[in-house]
Structure formats: C-alpha cells, structure tokens
C-alpha cells in the first residue's frame, strides 16, 4: 500500500523565500525542509499498486494551461490535538480552483473518496507542538509575500513515515 496525494511542487526560488520565514528550530517544532514544500490539491490516501496505476493513468488525461500562482501571508491552523501548523497562504485563483476541481472529478471516477472540507490551499512551513507563541510571533511580523510563481503542472506524491518524520517523494510530474 502507498499513501498518495496530488500537489503542486513549489519551485526553488520560492522555497528560499519561504525558508527565511520558518521559525527557528526548537524542540517543539518540526521544520519542513524547503524541498518538501508543496500545495496539496487532493489527498488520496492508502492505495494498492493496481489503484495507483489507475490513478496515474487518469491523471495523465488532465488538461490545463500554465498559470501564475500568488502567495499571500503567513497563517496558522490551531489544533486541539496534535501539532499546530504554520503556513504560507496561497491565493485561491480561478486557475488553481479549476485544477483542483478537475483533479477531484478524475479521482472520484477512480473510486477515491475526497475530503469534504472546503479547499484551503497553503504551504506548510512547520508543525509546532503548543506553538501558539511561535506562530503569534510569525504572524505579528505582518509578512505578505507579494510574490508569484508559474505553475506548469502538478505531481503525484507518496507520503512516507520515517524515524525523522513524514517525507514526501514525488512519484510523477504531469506537465500541462
């Protein structure tokens, strides 16, 4: 079984910009390495090899054009259980939402159960246990990235749990 998701990989130029705004490494924080930065489009979950091949084949049929994706400000998800999440906001533009919808319809046709929550695109920067002070300090800086990058496709990723935390491995890139 493989734990899969579909996402937009963040280019190196943007990775460097985002890395500057990550909190200092502390015992309560898991800082994501910049090469792990991504914008999740859909979480698939655990699938067998046959389903993985079906999903891959279906994703190759997605048609879209390259588009600019804008970053917004620093934000956070505060959780009652588990770690709080510090993230960089991603503008919900029509191109991103259309891609999200198209991939969702494709995954549904493959038998994947989709998340029912509203789509909230973001780039996770850090996971922090009891991180309200660290997150408040980051948000107090009023960071607004005011930058964009060109999205030229999306990727199928595998999520692997290791002794150093979760690692995301790009399986395949689907170019527009």
N, C-alpha and C positions, 0 to 999 in steps of 0.2 A: 504494500500500500504506500502511496505517495500523498503527501499533504500539499495541495496545489492552490495557487491563486494567480490572478491576472493583474498586471500592473504596468505602469509607465516607469521606466528606469530614469532616474534623474542624471543629467549629464554632469561630467566632472567639473565644469566651470561653476555650476550651481551647487554642487557638493561642497566645494571650497567655501563658497559664500555662507552656506548653512552651517558648516562645521564651526565657524567663528562664533556662532550664536548658541552652541551647545553649552550646557553647564560644565563647570569643572568636574572632573571625575571625583566622585565621593563614594563612600561605602554604600550609600543608599541608592545610587544611580547606576543604571545600565545605559551607557552611552553607545548609541548605534554608530558603527563605523560608516563613514560617508559613502563607501561603495554599496552599502545596504539601503541607502535612501531610495524610496520609490513612492509612487502614488497608486494605491490599490484601486483597481477598477471593480474587481469581484473576487471574493473568497470562494473557492471551490470546495475545499476540504479533502478528506481522505478518499482516494480513488485507486482502483486496481489498474494494472497495465493496460487492459483492454479499454477501459473507460478513458484513461489518459490518452490513448491513441485516437479514440473517437473525438475527444475534446480538441486535441491538436489539429486533426483534420478539419473540424468545423471552424476553428479559429482562423485557419488559412483563408477562409471564404469572406472574412470581414473586409469591407471596403470603406475606406476613409481617406481624407486628404491631410497632409501635414498642417499643423496649426500652431499658433503661439499659445503657450500656457503661462499665465501670470501667477507669481507668488504674492501673497498678501502679508499678513502679520503673524507674530508668534501667538499661539494659543495653547489651551490645555484641556484635557479630559480629566476630571477628578473622579476617582472610583472609590466606592465603599470597600470593595475587596480588591486586592492586588495592587499593582503599581499605578501611580498617576502617569499620564502621558503628556510630554511637552512636544508640541508640533509646530511646523511651519504651515500656515494656511495656503490653500490653493484656490484661486478664483474659479467659481462654477461658471464656465462659459458654455455657450451652445455646442461648440465642437466637443468638449470634454463630456458633456451630458449625453450627446448623441452617441459617442463612442461607448460610454457606459451602458446605455440602453441597448445598443446593437450587440454588444458582447453578452449582456444579460439575456437577451432573447435567444442568442445562439446557445448559451449554456443551458437554458431551460429546455431547449429542443434536444439536448444531450442527456436530459434527466437530472441535471444538477438542481438542487434546492437553493434558491437565492435568499440572501439576507433580506428581511422585511423592513429593516430600519431605513430611514431616509439616508441617501448617499451624501456623505460629508467628506469630500476629498481633502487630504492633508498629507504631510510628510512627517513621519515620526522621527524626532531628534533624540529623545531619551525617555526611558521608563524609570520612574523615581518612586521609591517606597516612602510614603509620607512626605511627598515632595512639594507641599504647598508653599513653603518659604522659598525654595529654589525657583519654583515656577512663578511665584509672585514677583520675585526679583527680575526674572527674564521678561515678564510682561510689563513691568514698570518702566523698562527701558523704552517702551513705545516703538519697538522695531517694526518698520514697514519696509519690506524688501524692495518693492518697486522695481522688480526685475522680471524678465520673462525668459523662456527658452522654447525652442522649436521641438514639437513632438512629431516624430517621423514614424512612429509605430508603437507597439506595445509588446509585452513579453509574458510568457508563461513561466512562473517561478515555482520552485519547490521549497517548502519551509522545513528545515531540519533542526531538531532539538539536539544540541551538543552540550558538553560539560561547560562550555563558555557562553551558553545561551542559544537563542534561535539564530540560525544562519539561513539566509535566503540565497538560493542558487538559481540563476537564470537558466532555464532549460532551452527556450527557443524565443527568438525575436521575430515578430511579424511586422515587416515594413509595409508602410502604406504605398 
